[in-house]
Amino acid sequence: MKYDPCLHVVLHAPEIPHNTGSVGRTCVAVGAKMWLVRPLGFRLDDYYLRRAGLDYWEHLEWEVVDDWAALRDRLPNRAYRFFSKSGRVEYTRVPFQRGDVLVFGSESSGLPPALVEDQPDQTLRIPIRPQVRSLNLSNSVAIVLYEALRQWGGLAGDGSPSR
């Protein structure tokens, strides 16, 4: 079933199929589209990718692009929100809008500095204690997606965002 996604979740160079599968399942739960920017640390037919997405994978809107430029061409004229532990702005202080592009980096190294250095006000962080290097990628995506839903008043009876 094709739909107009409420948000676009971008995984830039994801490395772990379990995380990507879990992100896909969360995208189905809220009506977001998942984008994967190569290089990927796994094959798209990976057992663990599908296993983590369970039987929801058939309902997932997703697309793979070869590089950052290809993604920007596919999603022009949108608000991009970058997520990094070094972000200046806490994610709860930003009003999310339908169609926003939420960009998350790889599990081992996060986002490339070139993507975020020119956009400090669009680089958001999820607060964590200094004893923790980073949150799990799929957990981070879920936190942010559900904050957007919270801002919008949740999901309507038909499963679409309330606002």
Steps between C-alpha positions, in 0.01 A plus 500: 500500500649835398444797724620853556760457776471733796880505537807376316753307707845488343765253613832621365735202450331265748715205604285264706207321336316447830488874561381576148228236529384646830497851354290368211247352742476831688452686171204275420357566847491878448461532121853617416709405199848355552789602275834320495805687369783278379742358592309244704669265743279210392317359202139598446395136500668446838310259724551716808368811326175323413483322835519825697225648281288187553192474281470879482758530221237464229328813637816710511554782253875507443757595244875468457713773341863485398620814676404821678459699178249245371299528821494881477379471140219265609396715798541865395351801676454333837617570852793275585565415866835341577552297818835499675626478856676831429181675385437847644124471533309246706258303281196592713552872431429469128148495355487208257292543186352246259755413236808582709811296422661348811861397436688252718859382458666162513525305822877524534574855387178701477452755226788623286608848624453643150123438525451689823769767525309751287170437677560541874145618572359192326728259684307359793599287796330259732639570846698220662729474798876531431554138607328388180669553162176475301154350487407207281401619151157339498425637847602851390272487197209379713553777756490769231207354303287476809591854603365616163181302560472645850524850356231416247260349754567134420345284233143538378262204490605418144867481603601833348659778706231707671628821351 
